Amino acid sequence: MRIHRTFEASITNPRQVSDDLDQLGRAASKLWNVGRYYAQEQWDETGEIPDDGELKSELKGHERYTDLHSQSSQRVLEELAEAFNGWFTKRRNGDSRARPPGYRKRGDSHPRSTVSFKAAGFKQDAQFTRVRLSKGRNLKEHRSDFVLCEYELRPDVDLSEWDIQQVRTVHKYDEWRLHFVCRKSIDPDPPGDETAGIDLGISNVAALSFGGESILFPGNALKEDEYYFGRKKAKCDDSRSNERLRLDRKRTERRTHFLHTLSKHIVSECVERDVGTIVIGDLGGIRDDDTGESRNWGKHGNLDLHGWAFDRFTSMLEYKAEAEGIDLTVESERDTSKTCSACETKDGTQRVERGLYVCEECDTVANADVNGAENIRRKVTPSPSEDRSNGWLAQPTVHLFDRNEGRFAPREQVVDCKP
Ligand SMILES: [Zn+2]
């Protein structure tokens, strides 16, 4: 099995390389515009948009093409062709508001586009954590002119375990960063053949059911961050937009860290319990809906409620599970919140009150999110025998995010003694 990852690194010698990277990034925008202009001409003349092959062969003699390494220039034109294709697809699907890709220009200047360096365009020096990026003939001041970036990765990332396919220079948050696009082959055995179900939500970010045991992950840490950063931002007046930007960035980093930690934690809980398959609820058309209209998120509420997209979490979980040999299956969430996971009744006589699911048919009381997670799990694994106790449905273990430790840990269980 082949797995892919992109690792982001910060550049530790920005003063030495920023001007060069600016020049390359702007050159990529100019080449994009050259390609865009050529495509327009062809379109007006023939009614057809050239594909990436034609763009490359027609423009490879162009001065702007030779600003960048040939592979980098090819990639810019491929991106342009992909952008046109994306637009066609949207139009074909009836999205009349979709627009063709535009020119990359801001007033008289050009934005700093991402530049990709494929195998022949970069040379990594792992020992000194440097990478050498090639310029095009046109921008070289002498034969062996290149950009030598020194970088720093997250401490847990070891690039020597990977084949680096591409290096990208990405301008964001007002600075240049490197993306290492990597791949490697692994073949892990699954930990076992148990199945776990996951229900994603707002108040509990995730409910995890192993069928007989369940864990809840409340979203407190996310909520606290929303509140904290919301207040901080409200205090900034308009003259301090840099401060706002910094706060947004900080909040995004914290959220990403939370989601990474959560997905890692869930996978390790699954490994411990011999899980070979994780079933996760499909949030219905999130990826397919490209009209940009507000979507029906049902019980999940607004996409922006936590400011994070559930599908991003699913993909984080998927690659972490994959690395342990665990399959991730996405199943429709239809009826999973209405059905009783103990007796499978879904006639609408069940109630959900204060997070509890109560079944009139079999008298089961369950945590509503655990009930959902168990129903999702059942989509892949058949029901257990009927005489099995289902008390666990009402008594999930709660794992909370500990900000100081940066990890999830079980909270002392508060047992409700009332009958
Ligand atoms: Zn029931």
Residues whose N, C-alpha, C, O or C-beta is under 5 A from the ligand:
A	BS01	ZN	C340 A342 C343 E344 T345 C359 E361 C362 T364
